[in-house]
Amino acid sequence: MIQPIFVDVAILGDSSLESHLTRSVLPDNVVVKFHTIDPKVLSDTSSIFSPEIAGLPDILILDSLGDLSLEDLKNSPFVKATERVVCASPKQAALLNGLLESDSEIFTHIWVKPLDLTSDRTLHFIFARLVHYVIQAKRLETCKIYLDTLINSVPDLIWFKDLKGSHLKVNRAFGQAVGKTPQQCEGRGHYYIWDIEPDEYATGEYVCLETEEEVIRRKETCLFDEMVKSKNGLRQFKTYKSPLIDFRGEMFGTVGIAKDVTDMQNLSRELEVILSSIPFATVMADEQGSVVYSNDRFCEYFGLSKKEVMGLRYEEICEKVLKTSIEELENKDMLKISATQGGKTRILRAQQQSVSDIFGNHFGYFLMCLDVTVEQELQNKIQHSANTDFLTGLYNRRYFYEKVKGRIGEGPVSVVYFDLDNFKNINDTYGHMSGDRALITMANALKKAFPQDLIARIGGDEFIVAQFAVCNLTDRKTKVNKFIERLKLEFNASPQLAALSTSAGIACTRDNKLDVDTLISLADQALYAAKAEGKSCCAVYGEN
């Protein structure tokens, strides 16, 4: 449904003019309301309204000048109407025509009296044109309100320029950015608005002259990254600029919309400084899987250039560089990986974080790799110290028990229990240093003789060897006896250790019915049987 357009017409004087003008041909949606008012109200500058008029009339027709002077009209509310008509005699009209060009603020039209109110269709046409002008003015004012409301509701800077660079119109955000009101900016050039010297403006640096010229040359919308110099320093803008084309297709200016991204750019630089300074190798990828950032540490750890990293997709980073996958990184809070570069292997702890926007939508990944090589080496040393004997480097009793206990139910296990003969005499006669040398000699000999087996020192001069395989007791006993003979030869090579030898007891289990304590106890019983036979020999549990 077409909305009606209301036009208020105030006639000061002859009321018969109203009945004549109502016969003018007007659009169907135009509703003209006539109001006849006494001309004397012009002497009262407070109002020219009748109670029916909600505001200023759109068209005000003065039927006769009478004794009114032009100065009276200028000081009266008459001049506030959109269209102002004066009915005058031919003589008055001649005088007024001369004034129309020099002082058009007083009236916009002159009707020469006497008016033919019976058959003059020309007057109907003129009045219809007046109504048309009013409607156009109303529409123009509405469009201006739309435009002002729109551009002042936008937080970005908006401006309109003519081809000479003068600002025709700017929004409130523009004025706030330059510390001026929009009215102060209109009609002024760049150097005044941004408070720079004219000679500096002429050089074109930081004043966007080149981008204006490009828009004018290309006659199309362009996007620019611009730096503008103001009294508050340089500001970075992301700017769209478009040509203004009139109905003839001719360009008469430009319009620009600029977002001040200075703080955002500073934040981006600060983030980059932070990411380059943290002790992590970092990579960032967008929702398409393209790598958008990597720091120097990542390139160093994996022997890649920044260009090579940026040329890879995130999936390739995971699979080709880290030797893992996006899915595996998602399923683990921390993933240990190794990176070898220049003969040096680093142990890295990788963590992947999915990045989401404020709506929870995934839009990328953030990967961190922390070098934990030193920590891993220290942890290995601590674990090694906790599991081994300090003097001999063999595993200790605690580690031996844990390992055997975990394997004894999985298959056959055999153990050989060794004990040095006459060891106490060596300590008492030659001291503990000689005793320690004997223990180290024993440990080295065991490692050489049983390289595939689990070897531990479980007491002062007690050692044990475990084999996790099907055991042929005859072959095992033969191997142990040969070891005892070779060890005796080593001890004999030292005058202080010549009195030493070793005895051994063997026990095995082929099922999971024996626990580790029972198995070791059986081997211990076989050991004492060997010592009872005269030492420096081996006995097998259950053989006798």
ABEGO torsion letter per residue (X at the ends): XBBBBBBBBBBBEBAAAAAAAAABBBBAABBBBBBBBBAAAAABAABABBAABABBBABBBBABAEABBAAAAAABAAAABABBBBBBBAAAAAAAAAAAAABAAABABBBBOBBBAAABAAAAAAAAAAAAAAAAAAAAAAAAAAAAAAAAABABBBBBBBAAGBBABBBAAAAAAAGBBAAAABGBBAAAAAGBBAAAAAAGBGAGAAAAAAAAAAGBBBBBBBBBBBAAEBBBBBBBBBBBBBAAGBBAEBBBBBBBAAAAAAAAAAAAAAAAABABBBBBBBAAGBBABBBAAAAAAAGBBAAAAAABBAAAAAAAAAGBBAAAAAABABBBBBBBBGGBBBBBBBBBBBBBBAAGBBAEBBBBBBBAAAAAAAAAAAAAAAABBAAAGBBBAAAAAAAAAAAAAAEBBBBBBBBBBGAAAAAAAAEAAAAAAAAAAAAAAAAAABAABBBBBABAABBBBBBBBBBBAAAAAAAAAAAAAAAAAAAAABAAAAABBBBBBBBBBABAABBAAAAAAAAAAAAAAAAAAGEGBBBBBGAX
